[in-house]
Amino acid sequence: MESFEIFVVARALHVIGVVVWIGGVAFVTTVLIPSLKKVANTDDRLALFEQLEGKFSLQAKVSTLLTGVTGYYMLEVMNAWGRYQYLSFWWMHLMTFVWAVFTLVLFVLEPLVLHRWFAQRATENSDSAFTWLHRMHIVLLTLSCIAIVGAMAGAHGL
Ligand code: HEM
């Protein structure tokens, strides 16, 4: 394969990574958590959440890795590291920031502290724990959507 073709494939894989990952976050934020908040039995609510979000966790890890590796490859090939020095490339900063937050949460915070901490909080006061969880997801989904709009516009000439 020519190096230009590899670059195009990397860009396509980058977008597939984003679609699977942020699409999953959108589902969890707009469908799963609001539905769980309506489950009256709070033990069932926590168990269901752990079962369903646990299943999404591997998918999120793989797609985050794919997005990061292909993004890094594109930056390297385009020799575009200098973009981080300019505010006009704010979407590059935002993309990288969103990636870093999810990577930290998925690979470090969730397995080490968040999982146990949330389960305890949800056992003590389920409604407030799920409201907090929902808010965090809304913030991350909003930032991700702004990054996507900015990156699409920025990469295609705006
Ligand atoms: C370490 C993390 C990341 C790096 C290094 C990275 C890097 C890049 C690079 C170099 C491009 C090509 C820009 C151009 O053609 O001018 C790009 C495009 C793009 N990125 Fe990222 N990215 C990362 C994470 C993300 C995340 C988290 C998202 C979504 C929330 C995202 C969404 C996009 C989109 C939508 C495009 C435009 C694709 C196109 O139509 O060409 N990226 N990224």
Residues whose N, C-alpha, C, O or C-beta is under 5 A from the ligand:
A	BS01	HEM	V18 T67 G68 G71 Y72 M74 L75 M95 T96 V98 W99 S144 A147 I148 A151 M152 G154 A155
